[in-house]
């Protein structure tokens, strides 16, 4: 009898943990028709569309025109959230792309691989506020994680990491920026600058709560 009670509490605990760990948003584009953008996404600019990539589907930004483009997705948040995704593009000659994931809307924060600079950067709006070295590998999928979290001292920590898909995730954040002002409320985003003339692809978008 005691074993059944303990097992029951354990099962309830597992269910509660699973419920609390459920993402706020998740999309791998497998249910979206090719040539379209998923319902609920807001294209700020650019020819974004879901494309087939072998047996997989991705959200793709074409390699032209050469400018900065973004699309918003998921629910609007201020802090206490983390966005993750994987992305890839290619260099061509001396030209290289830049691509990013973001939080807090179009004027918020984004974590960007700036391949020409060999850097991983945090942007606030159009301003780069932090930068660390990053080895871009043309054509390789890169995993991104970016979170915005309010600290006890009244500051906000913007923390990011990026690493080659298929390799171990770094235990520590690769790059951090602290802000004294609350970030704006806004939706997560993905960004692309196809300076190399090559398409930029995104997959496995996810937004989850963090403590």
N, C-alpha and C positions, 0 to 999 in steps of 0.2 A: 504493500500500500504506500509506504513512504517513498519507495523508488518511483512509483507512478506519479506521486505529487511533485517530487523533485524534477522528474522528466517533463511534467506539465509546465512547471515554472520555467524550465530551460527553453522549452519550445516557444512559450509566450515571449520570453526574452529575445529569442532569435527573430521572431516575427516583428517585434518592436524595433530591433536594430535594423532589420531589412527595410522597414517603413521609413525610419529616420534617415537611412542612407540613400533613399530614392532620389534621383536627380531632379532638379527643378525643370530641366529641359534636356532632351537628347535627340539627336537625328543623325542617321547614317545615309540618308537619301535613297535608300533601297525602295521606298514606297512612292517616290516622286517620279513622274514621267520625264523622260529625257527632253531637253530643250525648254524646260520650264523652271521656275523657282518655287520652292515649297510654299504652300499656303501659310500666310502669317509673316513671312519674311518681308522686310522693307528694303528694297534696293535704293541706295542713295544715288549711285551712279554706276555706270559700267554694264557690260553685256553678260552679267552673271547668268548661268544656267546649269542645270544638272546634266552631266555627260556620263557616258559609259567609259569605264577604264578597265578593260578586260571583263571579268565577271562582276566587277565592283561598279558602284556609282559614286561620283564625286560632284561637288559644287565647283564649277570652273569659271575663272575669269580669263577671257581671251587675251592673246599677246598684243593686241592693238585695240584702241589707240594707247599711246604712252602717257599715262596720267595716274593719279591716285583714285582708287575706287573702293567702295565699301558696301556692305549689306548688313542690316541689323536683324536679329532673331531673338526668340525667347522672351521671358518676362523682364520688365524694367526693375532694376534694383539700385541701391546706393552702395552698400558694403556688406561684408559677411558672405561673399560669394566667390567662387572660383570658376573660370571658364577654361576649358581645355579643348584641343583639337589637334589634328595633324595636317600638315601641308607640305607641298613640294612645288618646285619650279626648276628652271635650268638657266645657266648663264650661256651667253653666246659671244665669243670673242672677248672683248673687254667690257662688255655690258652685262650687268647683273640685276636681278630682281630684288625687290623688298616686299615682304609680306608679314602679316601680323594678325593677332587676335586681340580683342579689346573688351573693355567693360565701361559702363557709365555713358553709353551713347556716343554720338559722333564727336563730341567735345571732351570726352573723358580720357581714360588711360588705355594705352595699347602696348603690347609686347611685340616688338618687331625684329625680325632678322633682316639686317641691312647688309646684303651680301657684298656689295661693292666696298663697304667699309670694313668687312670682316668683323662685324659687331652685332651684338644683341642689345637692343635699346628699349627703354621705356619712354614713351611719348605721353605728354599731357597736351591734348589738342594737337597742334602742329609743332610743339616744342619738344625736343629731345632733352629729358631731364636726368637720364642716367644711361651709361653705356659700359659694356664689358666686351672683351674679345670673344669672337665666335667663329668657328671654322665651318664655313658653308661648303657643302658637298653637292655639286650640281646633280639634279635628278633624284636625290635621296629624300625620302619622307622624313619630316622633322616633327617631333611631338612638342606641343606648347602647353604650358600651364601659367595662368595669370590670376592672381587673387588680390582683392582689395579688402582690407580688414581694419576695423577701428581698434585702436590701442587704448589701454587704460589711462594713459596720460593725455588723452584728447587729441592725439595725432592719428593719422591713418597710414598704414603700411601697404605699399603697392609692391608685390613680390612676384617674380617670374622665373621661369626656367624653360630651357629648350634643349633637346637632345635628339640624336639620330634615332629614328624608329628602329626597334630591334636590339638596341643596346640598353643597359640598365639605366633606369631613371636616377638622376642625381638626388642624393639624400637631402642636400641643402639647396636653398634658392640660389639661382645663378646671379640674380640682380635684384636690388631693393631700392626703393625710393620712399622717403617719408614726407608726408604733407601735413601742414597745419590746418588746412581748410577741408571741409567735407567735400567729397567728390559729388558731382551732379547725379541725380537719378537718371538712369538710362538703361537701354538694352545692351546685351552683348553684341559683338560685331566681329567680322573678319574683314581684312583689308588687303589690297594688292596694288603693287606698283610694277607693272610688267616692262621694266626698262630694257630688258634683254630681248623683247619681242616674243618671248615664250609664254605660254599659258601658265596660270597659277591655279593649283587645285587644293581644295580643302575637303576633309572628311572627318567623321566621328566628332561632331560638335556636341559639347556637354556643358551644362551649367549646374553647379551644386553648391549647397550651403556649406560654409566653414565656420568654426567657432572662433 
